[in-house]
Amino acid sequence: MTRFEICIDSVEGALAAERAGADRVELCSALFDGGLTPSIGTIEVTLRSVSRIRVHVIVRPRAGDFIYSPLEIDAMVRDVQAAATVGAHGIVIGALTPEGDVDVPTTRRLIEAADGASITFHRAFDMVRQPFEALEQLIELGVDRVLTSGQEDSALAGAPLLADLVRKADGRIVIMPAGGINERNVARVVAATGADEFHFAALVTSDGPAIHRNPVPRMGGVLSRSEYQRSETSQERIGRIIGTVRP
């Protein structure tokens, strides 16, 4: 059966995904930056608020590249341990070398810290120089799934490589297409890739509740949205996307 993972950044997002029929969520913060490690409080409240859906937690300390310093790796190990300790069903990680290969020692260390939780290697995979070699390394490490757009801007554009990865994986690891999947293209991505699991966000922008508003300050500098707008996961959109594929 086709399975769907929803990228979210809030407890409310997890509940919306569960109500819409999704199978799993990737819990993040800072989706504007591609997803960073959420707080331990958000992880705990999400886990106790959902009843059916599985919660996988991303551990990524900052935006930018996936080449981490020893101190960043130490912090990631601690975050993985913390998420696993409070009951996260899975951990989402990714680390590369400057040459564009999987950082095997760091990945192994993070997997060990997860203490048996399911492991997803995130879209750092889209930055590796040899995707098929990287795939074999991740299989050998015991990673459960790879989140990837096929090294393109979207899963639809990367469908040829995604299909090749699915064939090469041959059931040894899950290839989970991601990137730009929506109501209009999900059926084409499913047909073109032959994958069984798919990852997408379903965000809508809404006006915040603030009555008094100072329009001048920007907390995130030039590249930021209005301080008085919120980005929220849409249960309706999730349902539409899933319903396009799943009867």
Residue pairs with C-beta under 8 A, 6 or more apart in sequence:
1 196
1 246
2 190
2 196
2 197
2 198
2 245
2 246
3 23
3 24
3 196
3 197
3 198
4 21
4 22
4 23
4 24
4 197
4 198
4 199
4 200
4 238
4 241
4 242
4 246
5 22
5 23
5 24
5 25
5 26
5 56
5 176
5 197
5 198
5 199
5 200
6 13
6 17
6 20
6 22
6 24
6 25
6 26
6 199
6 200
6 201
6 202
6 233
6 238
7 25
7 26
7 28
7 31
7 35
7 178
7 199
7 200
7 201
8 14
8 16
8 17
8 25
8 26
8 27
8 28
8 201
8 233
9 27
9 28
9 29
9 30
9 31
9 35
9 38
9 231
9 233
10 42
10 232
10 233
11 42
11 45
11 46
11 49
12 232
12 233
13 25
13 232
13 233
14 25
14 27
14 46
14 49
14 50
14 53
14 55
15 49
15 50
16 233
16 234
16 235
16 238
17 25
17 53
17 233
17 235
17 238
18 25
18 50
18 51
18 52
18 53
19 235
20 235
20 236
20 238
20 239
20 242
21 238
21 239
21 242
21 246
22 53
22 238
22 242
23 53
23 54
24 53
24 54
24 55
24 56
24 89
24 90
25 46
25 53
25 54
25 55
25 56
26 35
26 56
26 57
26 58
26 92
26 120
26 147
26 199
27 38
27 42
27 43
27 46
27 55
27 56
27 57
27 58
27 88
28 35
28 36
28 37
28 38
28 58
28 60
29 35
29 36
29 37
29 38
29 39
29 42
30 36
30 63
31 201
31 203
31 231
32 220
32 224
32 225
32 231
33 63
34 60
34 63
34 123
35 58
35 60
35 122
36 58
36 60
36 61
36 62
36 63
37 57
37 58
37 59
37 60
37 61
37 76
37 79
38 57
38 58
40 82
40 83
40 86
43 55
43 57
43 82
43 83
43 86
43 88
44 86
46 55
47 55
47 86
47 87
47 88
54 89
54 90
55 88
55 89
55 90
56 88
56 89
56 90
56 91
56 92
56 118
56 120
57 83
57 88
57 90
57 91
57 92
58 91
58 92
58 93
58 122
59 76
59 79
59 80
59 83
59 91
59 92
59 93
59 110
60 76
60 92
60 93
60 94
60 122
61 68
61 72
61 75
61 76
61 79
62 72
65 96
65 127
66 94
66 95
66 96
66 103
66 124
66 127
67 95
67 96
67 97
67 98
67 103
68 76
68 95
68 103
68 106
73 95
73 106
73 109
76 93
76 95
76 106
76 110
77 109
77 110
77 113
80 91
80 93
80 110
80 113
80 114
81 113
81 115
83 91
83 117
84 91
84 113
84 114
84 115
84 116
84 117
88 117
89 117
89 118
90 117
90 118
90 119
90 120
90 144
91 110
91 114
91 117
91 118
91 119
91 120
92 119
92 120
92 121
92 122
92 147
93 107
93 110
93 111
93 119
93 120
93 121
93 122
94 107
94 121
94 122
94 123
94 124
94 125
95 102
95 103
95 106
95 107
95 110
95 124
96 102
96 103
96 124
96 127
96 128
97 103
99 129
100 127
100 128
100 129
100 130
101 128
101 129
101 130
101 133
101 134
101 137
102 121
102 128
102 134
102 137
102 138
102 141
104 137
104 141
107 121
107 138
107 141
107 143
108 141
110 119
111 119
111 141
111 142
111 143
118 144
118 145
119 142
119 143
119 144
119 145
120 143
120 144
120 145
120 146
120 147
120 176
121 138
121 143
121 145
121 146
121 147
122 147
123 147
123 148
123 149
123 178
123 179
125 131
125 134
125 138
125 146
125 147
125 148
126 148
126 149
126 150
126 151
126 152
127 151
128 134
131 148
131 151
131 161
131 165
132 164
132 165
132 168
135 146
135 165
135 168
135 169
135 173
138 146
138 173
139 169
139 172
139 173
143 173
144 173
144 174
145 173
145 174
145 175
145 176
145 197
146 165
146 169
146 173
146 174
146 175
146 176
147 176
147 178
147 199
148 158
148 162
148 165
148 175
148 176
148 177
148 178
149 155
149 157
149 158
149 162
149 177
149 178
149 179
149 180
150 157
150 158
150 159
150 160
150 161
150 162
150 165
150 177
150 179
150 193
151 158
151 161
152 158
152 161
152 179
153 179
153 180
154 179
154 180
154 181
154 185
155 162
155 177
155 178
155 179
155 180
155 181
155 189
155 193
155 198
156 180
156 181
156 185
156 188
156 189
156 192
157 180
158 177
158 179
159 177
159 188
159 189
159 192
159 193
160 192
162 175
162 177
162 192
162 193
162 195
163 192
163 193
163 194
165 175
166 175
166 193
166 194
166 195
167 194
169 175
174 195
174 196
174 197
175 193
175 195
175 197
176 195
176 197
176 198
176 199
177 189
177 193
177 195
177 198
177 199
178 198
178 199
178 200
181 189
181 198
181 199
181 200
181 241
182 200
182 241
183 237
183 240
183 241
183 244
186 198
186 200
186 241
186 244
186 245
187 244
187 245
189 198
190 198
190 245
200 241
201 233
202 233
202 234
202 237
202 238
202 241
203 231
203 232
203 233
203 234
203 237
204 231
204 232
204 233
204 234
204 237
205 225
205 229
205 230
205 231
205 232
206 229
206 230
206 232
207 228
207 229
207 230
208 227
208 228
208 229
208 230
210 228
213 228
217 227
218 224
218 227
219 227
225 231
